Amino acid sequence: MRHSSCALSLAIVACLSASASAQPHPDISGLWTRGGAAQTLFRPPPSGPGPVMTIELPGQNNVPRQAGDYNASILQPWAKEVVRRQADRVLGQDVALNTPQETCWPMGVPHILQLNFHAYIIDDGKQITFLYERHNQRRVARLNASHPATVKTSWFGDSVAHWDGDTLVVDTIGLDPRSWVDVFATPHTDKLHVVERYRRRDANNLDVTVEVDDPGAFTTKWSALVSYQKDDEPWLEVACSENNIDAATGKLYDMPLATKPDF
């Protein structure tokens, strides 16, 4: 007798979602996109502290949008200095900042939510799996589970999730401090705590509120807004080639390198 199975490819990844039992909450599984790159910056919330935004420079032309406002009130002094150095380099040399996604480094959380490539979400009833088109990045959030007492830091941390009515709540800790918070190179410590709330507004729109807490890098908790749209374009294989050349100096950025086995 021939048995059917779900292979690890997007061509049949939908069978993982289909295998889940009927659920009372909205189905957020499927292919989503943030849209064009210009739409992927974090948006501020209607009220309360928000994310680092693009720095305003009246009268200057051809300024890359990746320059962050290092005077943002949410930043601790040392974090302001990190963002300032990045902004000075971008604005002073008029070059685009080489972000993690352009230099083969994992993007981490919440920066991965600024990715303008496809995201595929799978809810199989036991866990939520997030697949990201660029560089085959992925995350898994265990449903109705708790974080372990001790968490070893990693690029995407330890994520657990639960449904709160029609909203999926994803809680992440244990994030590697080498990752960025956003496209402006905003830093964080190993105490970073991120909570994402996914709510399907309608058939074609998925709204996400991101709440960020890290007393080591920020003066207060802050939040940001993200929107995804349903998409039916083909999923592409986007591998990371060695595009690690600094456009300003011609020198190579460091590539990810494991100094010891992680198993």
RAPE-V700430 format. One record per residue. N is the residue number from 1. RES is the residue in one small letter. OMEGA is omega in whole degrees, -180 to 180 (* if undefined). Layout:
# RAPE-V700430
{{N,RES,OMEGA} {N,RES,OMEGA}}
This chain:
# RAPE-V700430
{{1,m,180} {2,r,180} {3,h,177} {4,s,179} {5,s,178} {6,c,177} {7,a,-179} {8,l,176} {9,s,-178} {10,l,180} {11,a,-179} {12,i,-178} {13,v,-180} {14,a,-179} {15,c,176} {16,l,179} {17,s,-178} {18,a,-177} {19,s,180} {20,a,179} {21,s,-180} {22,a,-175} {23,q,-179} {24,p,-178} {25,h,179} {26,p,177} {27,d,179} {28,i,180} {29,s,176} {30,g,-174} {31,l,-178} {32,w,176} {33,t,174} {34,r,-177} {35,g,-179} {36,g,-177} {37,a,-178} {38,a,-177} {39,q,-167} {40,t,175} {41,l,175} {42,f,175} {43,r,179} {44,p,177} {45,p,178} {46,p,178} {47,s,178} {48,g,-178} {49,p,-179} {50,g,-175} {51,p,169} {52,v,-178} {53,m,178} {54,t,179} {55,i,-179} {56,e,-179} {57,l,-179} {58,p,174} {59,g,179} {60,q,-178} {61,n,175} {62,n,179} {63,v,179} {64,p,-176} {65,r,-176} {66,q,178} {67,a,-176} {68,g,179} {69,d,-176} {70,y,175} {71,n,180} {72,a,-174} {73,s,-178} {74,i,-172} {75,l,169} {76,q,-177} {77,p,-179} {78,w,179} {79,a,175} {80,k,-178} {81,e,178} {82,v,-180} {83,v,180} {84,r,-180} {85,r,179} {86,q,-179} {87,a,179} {88,d,-180} {89,r,-179} {90,v,-175} {91,l,-178} {92,g,-178} {93,q,177} {94,d,177} {95,v,178} {96,a,179} {97,l,177} {98,n,-177} {99,t,179} {100,p,-178} {101,q,-180} {102,e,-178} {103,t,173} {104,c,175} {105,w,175} {106,p,-175} {107,m,-180} {108,g,-178} {109,v,9} {110,p,-175} {111,h,-178} {112,i,180} {113,l,175} {114,q,-179} {115,l,-177} {116,n,174} {117,f,-178} {118,h,168} {119,a,177} {120,y,-178} {121,i,179} {122,i,175} {123,d,-179} {124,d,178} {125,g,179} {126,k,180} {127,q,173} {128,i,179} {129,t,176} {130,f,176} {131,l,-179} {132,y,-171} {133,e,-176} {134,r,177} {135,h,177} {136,n,177} {137,q,-177} {138,r,177} {139,r,175} {140,v,176} {141,a,-179} {142,r,-178} {143,l,175} {144,n,-180} {145,a,180} {146,s,174} {147,h,174} {148,p,-178} {149,a,178} {150,t,-178} {151,v,175} {152,k,-177} {153,t,179} {154,s,-175} {155,w,-179} {156,f,173} {157,g,177} {158,d,-175} {159,s,171} {160,v,-175} {161,a,172} {162,h,177} {163,w,174} {164,d,-174} {165,g,-179} {166,d,-175} {167,t,174} {168,l,-180} {169,v,180} {170,v,-176} {171,d,-175} {172,t,175} {173,i,175} {174,g,-177} {175,l,-178} {176,d,-179} {177,p,177} {178,r,180} {179,s,178} {180,w,173} {181,v,-176} {182,d,-176} {183,v,-179} {184,f,-178} {185,a,176} {186,t,-174} {187,p,175} {188,h,176} {189,t,179} {190,d,177} {191,k,-179} {192,l,179} {193,h,-176} {194,v,176} {195,v,178} {196,e,177} {197,r,-178} {198,y,179} {199,r,-180} {200,r,-178} {201,r,177} {202,d,-175} {203,a,-172} {204,n,-175} {205,n,179} {206,l,-179} {207,d,-179} {208,v,170} {209,t,-179} {210,v,178} {211,e,-174} {212,v,179} {213,d,175} {214,d,-177} {215,p,178} {216,g,-177} {217,a,-175} {218,f,-180} {219,t,-177} {220,t,170} {221,k,178} {222,w,-178} {223,s,-180} {224,a,-179} {225,l,180} {226,v,177} {227,s,173} {228,y,175} {229,q,175} {230,k,-178} {231,d,178} {232,d,177} {233,e,-179} {234,p,172} {235,w,-177} {236,l,173} {237,e,-177} {238,v,-179} {239,a,-180} {240,c,173} {241,s,-173} {242,e,179} {243,n,-174} {244,n,179} {245,i,175} {246,d,-175} {247,a,-177} {248,a,-174} {249,t,-176} {250,g,179} {251,k,-178} {252,l,169} {253,y,175} {254,d,175} {255,m,176} {256,p,-178} {257,l,177} {258,a,-179} {259,t,177} {260,k,180} {261,p,179} {262,d,178} {263,f,*}}
